[in-house]
Amino acid sequence: MTLTQSTNLVDTQCGCNDVPTTIVLKHNLAINNVFTRFLSRNGYEFPLQIYMKYRERDYTWNAAFTFTDRDTDESWKMVYDWTCVREVAGEDLGSYHWKLNMLISRRFQEVLQRTKLLTTIPASSRACENGTLDANFILNTSTGNVYLENSVVEADVFVDQIGLFDNEYWSTYHTVLFSISQTGVEQFSPTVDILPFFPPDPDPTDVYERNERGTVRPVPDPRE
């Protein structure tokens, strides 16, 4: 993949050209599970639209968050990566695929648990129909299968040590929705206690302050 500096757009081998350096991931992960109870106890919210920024050094759109309980040692870390690849873990896929990598970590009482999803979507799917990135797919949490608009693939990795989907609600519905698109991207303004921990080199233009409620919000740029 190549980044055109003059236009700030990315060309890929997966059929999508002129992809912006910021794309949006929509999901329904934060519904009726141990994570939402953690958010509720601490007065946090988690965005249903996650804005992922392109990182040129590894050709990946990514977003990451950290949440910490104010009264206990419980903490959560979440990383989302989206990229175009031809191989996964050294295995040649035979053609280019979009790859989604989601890692959610929970540390509580010195116990570390992880929920991980890694899945690949063929570039021949409708993810880049008309040359525009618009990937929509469903994870079945009971089977680990990923459903596209016209096909079904098995997730390369799906592990739920945390038990995000181990309750009556998810046993009934067992459907995680993902939509990754380059359309409808607006300027991202965090409204929750989200501390970026990845990538390690933060954007020097991103400045945050903490208000009385513990919410992290961007400090307005005095030049604007």
Legacy VTK file of the C-alpha trace (Angstrom):
# vtk DataFile Version 3.0
C-alpha trace
ASCII
DATASET POLYDATA
POINTS 224 float
0.000 0.000 0.000
1.164 3.481 -0.753
0.299 6.825 0.808
0.055 9.747 -1.581
1.327 12.661 0.477
-0.191 15.354 -1.734
-3.745 14.058 -1.306
-3.334 12.142 1.972
-5.021 9.101 0.413
-3.940 5.456 0.436
-3.857 3.066 -2.533
-4.219 -0.637 -1.677
-3.865 -4.011 -3.392
-7.357 -4.999 -2.199
-9.325 -3.145 -4.853
-9.816 0.100 -2.935
-7.920 3.164 -4.070
-7.886 6.653 -2.629
-8.795 5.417 0.862
-8.597 8.263 3.418
-6.083 8.071 6.249
-9.049 8.032 8.652
-11.789 5.418 8.303
-14.627 4.430 10.614
-15.421 1.082 12.266
-19.015 0.643 13.466
-19.871 -2.213 15.822
-22.234 -3.493 18.516
-19.638 -4.965 20.888
-20.562 -2.846 23.908
-23.928 -4.445 24.572
-24.945 -6.477 27.632
-21.642 -7.954 28.797
-18.951 -7.620 31.472
-17.405 -4.701 29.589
-20.632 -2.660 29.563
-21.060 -3.286 33.294
-17.523 -1.973 33.840
-18.365 1.123 31.784
-21.578 1.695 33.751
-19.866 1.407 37.153
-17.319 4.033 36.149
-19.638 6.378 34.269
-17.867 5.734 30.966
-19.221 5.413 27.465
-17.690 3.600 24.523
-18.178 4.928 20.984
-20.180 2.791 18.593
-18.149 4.450 15.828
-14.390 3.988 16.154
-12.176 6.218 14.036
-9.093 4.393 12.781
-6.046 6.318 11.587
-3.530 5.118 9.013
-0.022 4.285 10.221
2.368 4.313 7.299
5.173 2.335 8.932
3.115 -0.887 8.907
0.393 0.031 6.364
-2.369 -0.337 8.934
-5.415 1.630 10.007
-5.610 1.314 13.775
-7.269 2.559 16.938
-6.565 1.753 20.568
-8.034 2.612 23.947
-7.336 2.103 27.645
-9.935 2.250 30.432
-9.037 2.123 34.134
-11.318 1.652 37.134
-10.985 4.548 39.567
-11.390 2.379 42.693
-9.931 -1.034 41.794
-7.043 -2.421 39.784
-9.333 -3.427 36.882
-8.241 -2.141 33.480
-9.186 -2.737 29.858
-7.135 -2.282 26.693
-8.572 -2.508 23.193
-6.717 -2.555 19.866
-8.251 -2.632 16.388
-6.190 -3.061 13.189
-7.370 -3.099 9.566
-5.015 -3.708 6.665
-4.607 -5.311 3.233
-2.381 -8.416 3.274
-1.369 -11.376 1.163
-0.162 -13.550 4.030
-1.070 -14.161 7.661
1.390 -15.612 10.177
3.727 -16.507 7.326
1.044 -18.357 5.351
0.476 -17.197 1.785
-3.228 -16.630 1.196
-2.824 -16.858 -2.575
-4.407 -13.447 -3.112
-4.860 -10.178 -1.302
-7.280 -10.050 1.625
-8.500 -7.436 4.046
-7.513 -8.383 7.590
-9.253 -7.297 10.796
-7.390 -7.879 14.035
-9.209 -7.099 17.290
-7.580 -7.627 20.684
-9.391 -6.823 23.935
-7.505 -7.326 27.207
-8.893 -7.229 30.723
-6.670 -7.222 33.814
-8.386 -7.711 37.178
-6.906 -8.921 40.476
-3.621 -9.641 38.657
-5.388 -11.956 36.181
-5.015 -11.132 32.486
-7.694 -12.339 30.065
-8.031 -11.672 26.344
-10.708 -11.764 23.699
-9.234 -11.901 20.208
-10.611 -11.920 16.699
-8.510 -12.212 13.568
-10.310 -12.676 10.299
-9.501 -12.159 6.634
-11.891 -11.105 3.897
-11.088 -11.806 0.235
-10.414 -8.701 -1.818
-12.845 -10.182 -4.348
-15.700 -9.589 -1.887
-17.899 -6.510 -2.036
-15.701 -4.699 0.492
-14.394 -2.470 -2.301
-17.370 -2.358 -4.608
-17.040 0.582 -6.996
-13.552 1.170 -5.618
-14.842 2.557 -2.305
-14.129 0.851 1.009
-17.401 -0.365 2.528
-16.943 -3.719 4.267
-19.871 -5.220 6.173
-19.706 -8.571 7.931
-21.058 -10.484 10.921
-19.258 -12.647 13.484
-21.295 -15.541 14.861
-19.974 -15.838 18.420
-21.293 -19.412 18.740
-19.590 -20.873 15.663
-16.741 -18.438 14.996
-17.923 -18.072 11.408
-17.806 -14.720 9.654
-20.667 -13.944 7.290
-20.140 -11.643 4.328
-22.858 -10.474 1.973
-22.412 -13.442 -0.346
-20.199 -15.955 1.472
-19.139 -17.426 4.799
-15.572 -17.743 6.063
-14.144 -19.168 9.261
-12.361 -16.693 11.503
-8.610 -17.353 11.559
-8.623 -16.783 15.327
-11.557 -16.311 17.684
-10.933 -16.684 21.420
-13.096 -15.241 24.210
-11.240 -15.759 27.500
-12.955 -12.714 29.012
-16.419 -14.145 28.384
-17.771 -11.069 26.606
-20.236 -13.281 24.764
-20.841 -15.848 27.494
-24.260 -14.860 28.783
-27.943 -15.334 27.973
-28.158 -12.319 25.679
-25.246 -13.319 23.449
-26.226 -16.983 23.579
-29.542 -15.916 22.065
-28.349 -13.363 19.524
-24.647 -14.353 19.061
-24.200 -11.727 16.338
-21.416 -9.117 16.325
-21.835 -6.585 13.539
-18.882 -4.880 11.877
-18.966 -2.117 9.290
-15.731 -0.555 8.056
-16.133 2.359 5.709
-14.436 5.430 4.319
-17.716 7.348 4.086
-19.307 9.403 6.824
-15.992 10.108 8.549
-16.200 13.164 10.769
-13.706 14.800 13.099
-13.333 12.515 16.141
-13.958 14.108 19.543
-13.490 11.619 22.430
-16.153 11.920 25.114
-14.939 9.182 27.460
-11.864 8.331 29.493
-9.851 6.999 26.558
-6.059 7.078 26.806
-4.331 6.061 23.576
-1.515 3.585 24.228
-0.826 2.476 20.653
1.034 3.537 18.575
3.856 4.408 21.026
4.632 7.726 19.315
1.582 9.978 19.885
0.618 12.702 17.509
2.112 15.879 19.026
-0.955 17.839 17.875
-3.271 15.742 20.042
-3.521 17.426 23.462
-5.923 16.279 26.158
-7.101 17.469 29.536
-9.116 15.801 32.295
-12.242 17.460 33.626
-13.745 17.054 37.094
-15.679 13.932 36.124
-12.599 12.119 34.904
-13.553 12.503 31.261
-10.760 13.077 28.780
-11.501 15.643 26.101
-9.422 17.377 23.453
-8.088 20.839 24.280
-9.174 23.349 21.607
-6.362 24.552 19.401
-5.977 28.303 20.086
-4.969 28.816 16.470
-8.424 27.747 15.246
LINES 1 225
224 0 1 2 3 4 5 6 7 8 9 10 11 12 13 14 15 16 17 18 19 20 21 22 23 24 25 26 27 28 29 30 31 32 33 34 35 36 37 38 39 40 41 42 43 44 45 46 47 48 49 50 51 52 53 54 55 56 57 58 59 60 61 62 63 64 65 66 67 68 69 70 71 72 73 74 75 76 77 78 79 80 81 82 83 84 85 86 87 88 89 90 91 92 93 94 95 96 97 98 99 100 101 102 103 104 105 106 107 108 109 110 111 112 113 114 115 116 117 118 119 120 121 122 123 124 125 126 127 128 129 130 131 132 133 134 135 136 137 138 139 140 141 142 143 144 145 146 147 148 149 150 151 152 153 154 155 156 157 158 159 160 161 162 163 164 165 166 167 168 169 170 171 172 173 174 175 176 177 178 179 180 181 182 183 184 185 186 187 188 189 190 191 192 193 194 195 196 197 198 199 200 201 202 203 204 205 206 207 208 209 210 211 212 213 214 215 216 217 218 219 220 221 222 223
